[in-house]
Amino acid sequence: PEWLRRRYLPGIVSGELLPTMCLSEPQAGSDVGLLRTRAEPNDDGSHRISGNKIFASGGEHDLTDNILHLVLARLPDAPAGSRGISLFVVPKRLDDGSHNAVYCDGIEHKMGIRASATCTLRFEGACGWLLGHAHQGLAAMFVMMNSARLYVGMQGLGHTEAAWQSAMSYAAERRQMRALKRPAGSMAAEADPIHYHPAMRHTLLSLRTQSEGMRMLGYWVAHLLDQSEYAADQEQRRQSTELATLLTPLVKAYFTEQGFQQASAALQVFGGYGYSQEYPIEQTLRDSRIAMIYEGTNEIQANDLLLRKVLRNPCATLPTLMALYRTEASMAVENPAWRDGAESLIEQCDQLERSVEDIRAAEARDPEAPYRSAGDFLQWLAVLSLGYVWLRAARVSQGREDDPIHSSKQESARYFLSFCLPKARHHAAMVKIALEVTLPFLRD
C-alpha cells in the first residue's frame, strides 16, 4: 500500500530505520515451504503475526529507535508449501511509541562475523501489514534475495582480496631459508623473503589471479545489470538481463567458496602465526565461512544454475554466453603467447555445451543425475568464465607492457591460463562421472 511506503521508506533511506529479513525457522532453513509462522487478519486491515524466526541479522539492537521486520508468514487460507507464503511488514515499535509484540529470545553464538549479531525472534500476535499480494511473499522476497546473492558474492571477493593483501605483505617481510633463485637485482642474504620460494609464489599468484579475476567478472555482471536497465536497444536489455540472471548463482557460489578457500591458503603463508589472533588472517578465515551458507547455500545455487537457469531455460542463455567466450578466445588464438590457453577455452566451451545434452539424457533415465553433477558444473563454468575475463585482460594490456599495471596483468593472465584453467578438465570429468555413478545411501 502507498501509505506503507510513505510511512517507512524515508526512514530506511535516511538510516533512521533499519529493516531485517525474517525467513528461517528452526524446522525450516532453506526449505521455507515448511515455515509455520501465522498471520491472522484483523478488521482494520492489519494482521496478527505469531511464530518464531532464527538467524535474524540485526533483529534486535539500539542503533536505531525502530526496526522494521520483513516477515514471511502464512494466511489462514494459504495453500501448503512455498506457494502459500506471504510477506508482512512488522515494526518493532508502533506509531504510538508502544512496543510491538516482537521479542528477542537470544543471540546466536557464531564461529565468525561476531560484530554482526543475529538473533532468535518470537512474534506473539505482533501487529503487521501485508506487503504485496497474498501468497506471493516468496517472489517479493526474491527481489531482495537476488541482489543479496550478488552482494554476498562480492563479500567473497572482499575476503579473497583481504587474504591476498595480508599474505603478500607478510611474505615480503618474513625471511626463511635460501631461495634457489632470486629476482634480478636482489641481494644474496642468509635468508630470503618467503615469496621467493616456489610454493609460496604458487599460493600468492593463485590469490592474486583469483581476486583480480573475480573482480573483473563481478564488474562485468554489474555492467550487465546496468545495461539490462539503461541500454538504448531493447534486445541488448533483454540479453543483458538473461546473462546477469544466469551468472548470479555462479557469482554467489564460486566467489564465496573462493573467499574461504583462498583465506585458508593465505593462512598457510603465515605458518603458525596465522593460526593465532596476532594477525588478521584467522578472522578472515572465520568470517568468510558463513558466506557459503547464507542467502541460499552454495549447493542450492548450483542446483539453481543447472536445473533452472540452464536445463529449464527456454531462452537458451548458456549458448549465448559460450559464444561470447569463444569470440574472445578466437581473437587470442592469433597471439602465440595466449594460443594454448585460448584453444583450451574454446575446447572446454564446446565440451560444456555438449555436456548439457548429456545431462538432459541422463535425467530422463535418472532424475537425480543433474543434482549429482550440479556442483562441478557450476565450478566448471566459473573456471571458464575466469578464463574469459583473463584473456580479455591480456588483450587490453597488450602493447602496454611498459606500464607496471598492464605488465602485472599479463603475468597474472599467463599464470591463470597455465595453472588454473586446466582445472576445468577436472570438473568436466567429475560431471561425466556424476552422470554415470549413483550415490549410495548411508546406513543408520
N, C-alpha and C positions, 0 to 999 in steps of 0.2 A: 504493500500500500504506500501511497505517496506520503502519508503522514509519518510512516516509519523512517523513510529516507530523510525527511526534514528534521525528524527528532534526533536521529543518531549519526547520520553521515558527517555533519560538520565536526562533531567531536572526535570521530575516528580520524578524519583528515588532519585535524589540529594536534592530535596526540593526547587530547584530554580524556579520551575514552579508548580503552584497549579491548579488542574483541578476542574471543577464543574459538576454537573448533572442538566441539564435544561430540566425538564419534564413537570411540571404542568403549566397550563394556567388558566386565570380567569374563563373560562367557562368549563374547563376540569381539574378536580382534579385527583381523582383516575381513572376516565374513560378517559385514554389517547387516546382512539379511537376518541374522539371529538376534538382533537387538530387541530389548524388551521395554525400553522407556516409553511411557504412555503420554498421550496428550488428550485431555478431556475438554471439550468445548464449553465455554461459558456463554451466558446470554448476551454479553456485551461485545462478543467477537473475539475475546481473548481465550486462552486455553490454560488449563492447569497441567503442568508438566511434572511427572513423577518417574523417578528411576535413578540409576547410578551410572556414572561415567568415570573412566580411568584415563591416565596419561594426558590430562588436560594441561597443556602448556600455558602458563600464566593464568591458571584457573582461579587463583587467589593471591592477592598482593596489595600493597598500599602505594603503588606508584601512581595510580590514578584514583579519583574519587569513585569512579564507576567502572564496571567490567561488563561487556556485552557478550553473553554466551550464545553461540550459534549451535543449536542442539538438534540432533536427529532423533525423531520420536515417531510413534505410530498413533494415528487417529483410531477411534473405535471401529470404524468400518474399513480399516486398512486391510488389503489382501496380504497374504503371507509372503515372506521373502523380501528382497530388496525393492520390489515394485510397490511395497506398502509403506515406504518411508517418507516422512515429510520433514521439512526444515523449519525450525522455530527460533525466534529471537527472544532471549531470556536475559534481562538485565539483572545485575547484582542488586542495584537499588532502583526502586520505583520512582516515579516523578514526584511523589510527595516526600521523598527522602527516606522512606522506610526501607528496611532490608527485605529483599525478596526471599522466598523460601529455598535458597540455594546455600548449601553448607559444604565446607571443605572438611573431609574426613581424614585427611592425611597427605603428607608429602612423600612421593616415591624416592627411595634412596638408590641412586643410579651409579653405574660404573663411570660415566663421563657426563659432559655438559652440565656440571653441577651448578653453574650460575644460572641455568635456565630451569627454574623449578617447575616440575609437573606434579599434578595432584589428583586425588580421587574426589569427585564431586557427587553430592547427593541432592536430588531435586525432590522436594516434598510438596507437591501441589504448587510449584512456583508459577507465577504469572508470566505467560509468554504469548507471542503472536506469530501466526503463520507467515512465513516468508516464501513468496512464490505460490505455486499451486499445490494443492493437496496431492500426496502420494508421488510427488516429483522432487523430493528433497535431495535424493542422491545425485540427480542430474544437476541441481543447483550447486551442491557441494563440489561437484567435479569441475565446475568453472574455476573455483579456487584451487582445487586439488591439482589440476594440470599445471597451473602456474607454480604451485608449491613444489611439484616434482622437478621442474626446471631449476627453481631456486635451490633445492636440495642438491641437485647435480652440481651446481656451481659451488655449493659448500664443499663437495668432494674435491673439486678443483682447488678451492682455497686450502684445504687440508694438504693436498699434494704440493702446492706451492710453498706452504709454510714448512713442510718437511724438507723440501729441496733447499730452501734458503738456510734452514738450520743446519742441515747436513753439510752443505758446501762450506759454510762459514767455519764449522768445526774442523772439517777435513783440511782446510787451508792452514790452520794453525797447529793442529795436532801432528807431532813428528814421531814416527816409529819406523825402525829398520831402514836399510839402504835400498833404494829403488833400483831395479835392473836397468831402467832408462830414466832419463830426466829431460824435461823440456829444454829446448835450445836456450842457452844463456843462463841457465840456473847453476848455482854454485854447489859443488860437492860438499856434503856435510856428513857428520856422524850418523844422523838420522834424517830422513826426508819427510815432508808433509805426506800424509797418508793418501792424498788424492793423486799421488804419483803412481801408486800401486794398481795393477790391472783390475783386481777385484773391486776396489773402491771406485775406480773410473767407470766400470760397468754399472755399479749401483747409482752413481751420481748422474751418469748420462741417461740412464733409464728415468730417473727422477725428472731431469730437465726436459727430456723429449716427451714424457707423458704429460707434464704440466703444461708445456707450451703447446703441444698438440691438442690437448683437451681445451685449452683456451681458444685456439683457432676454431675448433669445431663448435664450441659453445657460442662464440661470437657469430659464427655463420648461422646457427639456429636462431639467434636473436635477430639477425638481419632478415632471415626468412619471415619471422613474425612481423617485423616492420613492413616487409613487402606484402605480406598477407593482408595488411590493413590499409596501406597507403599507396601501393603501386597503382600507376595510372591505368595499366592494362588489366582487364578483368581476368583474362586467362592466367596472367602471372600471379595475380592474387590467389586464384584457386590452386595453382600448382605449389606456390609457396606455403599455403595453408596445409596442404596434404603432406609436403615434405617435412614441415615442422612437427606435424602430428605423428608421423612415422618415427621421427628421431627423438621425440620426447621420452619414451621409456628407455631408450638407449642411453641418453644423457643421464637420466636419473640413476640407472643401474650401474653402468660402466664407470661413470665418474665417481660415484660413492664407493664402489669396490676398490678403485684405484686409490682413492683417498686413504683408505685403511691399509691396503697392501703396500703402498709406497711409504706411508708413515712407518710401517713395520720395517721396511727395508732401510729407511733413514735411521731408525733407532740402531740398527746393526752397525752403522758407521761410527756411532758414539761408543760402541762396545758396552762395558759395564756401566759407564756413566749415563748412558741413555736410559737405563732401567731405573735410575734414581730421579728424584724430583729436582736435582740441581740444574738440570737442563730441560727445556720446554718440550722436547720431543715426546716424552712419555704422556704428557697431556694431549698432544696432538693425536697420538695413537688411541687413547681412551675416547676422546671426543669424537673421533671420526667413525667409530664403530656403529653408532646409532643410526647414522645416515643411510646405512644399507637396509634398515628395518622400516623407518617411518615414511609416511606418505605412500604407502604401498611397498611391501618388501620387494627386494630385487628379483625374487622368484616370480612374484606376481607381474612385475614389469616385463620379464622375459616371456611369460605366457601372453601378456597383452600385445607385445610386439609381434610374436609369431602367429598366434591364433587370430587376433582381431585385426592387427594392422597389415598383416601380410596374407594369410590364408583366406580370411573372410572379407578382405577389402576389395570391393568391386572397382575401385579406381586404379588398381594395379600400380600403386605408387613406387613399389620397390624397383621395377624395371626403369622407371624414370631416374631414380637415384643411381642405379648401376650405370645408366647411360652417361650421367654426369661424371662418375668416377672414371669410366673408360675414356671419355673425351680428354680429361686431364692427363691420364696415363698415356694416351696416344701422342700427345704433344711431347711428353717427357721421353718417349722412346727414341726420339731423334737425337737426344743428348747422350753420349756414351757414359757419362757419369751417373745417369739415372736409369739407363736402359733396363738393367736387370730388375730393379725394383718396380719399374713401370710395367714390364711384361708380366711380372708376378702378380701385380694388382689386377691386370686385365684377366689373367687366367683365373684368379680367385673370384672375381666378379661373375665370370661365366659359370664357374662351378657352384657358386652360391645360388644363382638363379635356377640352375638345374636341380639343386637340392630341394628347392621349394616344391617342384613337381614330385620328387621322390617322397617328400614328407606327405603330400596330399595322397599319394598312392598308398603309403604305409598307414595313414589314418583310416582309409577305407577298410583295411584289414584289422587294425588295432587302434582304437580311439585314444589310447594312452601315448602312442608314438610321438605326436607333436610335443606333448608335455615333457617327455623324457629328453627331447633334443632342444627345447627352447632356450635353456641356459647357455649352451655352447653356440647356438645360432646367434644369440644376442652378442656374445663375445666375438664371434667371427665377424659379424657386420661392423662391430665397433673398431676392430683392428683395421679392417678395410677402410673405414671412414677416416681413421687417423692417417692411414697411408695416403689417402686422397688429399688431406689438408697439408701433409708434409711435401708431397710432390708439387702442390700449388705454391707453397712457401719457397721451395727450391727454385721454381721458375721465376717467381717475383724477385728473388735475391740474385738471380743470375746476372753477371756483368757488374755487380756492385760489391765485389769481394774486398775492395779497399775499406769499406765501412765495416767496423768490427761486429756490428749487429747483424749485418747480412752474411758476413763470413761465419759467424756463430750459427746462424740459421742453416747454412749449407752443411756445416759439421753435424748438426743435430739431425738433419734430414738423412744424411748418409748413415748415421748410427741407427735411426729408426728403421730405415728400409733394409739394412743389413741384419740387424739383430732382433727387431720387434715384429716386422711384417711377416716373417716366416711362422710366427705363432698362429697365423690364420690357418695354416695347413693342419695344425694340431686340432683346432676347433672344428674344422671341416671333417676330419677323421672321426672325432667324437660324435658329431651329428650323425654320421653314417652308422656308427656302432649303435647309437641310441635307437635307430630305426629298426635294427635287426635283433637286438638283445633286450629282453624284458627284464624288469627289476624283480627280484624275489621278494616275497612278503616276509616280514620279520616275525619270528615265532615269539610268543609270550615267554 
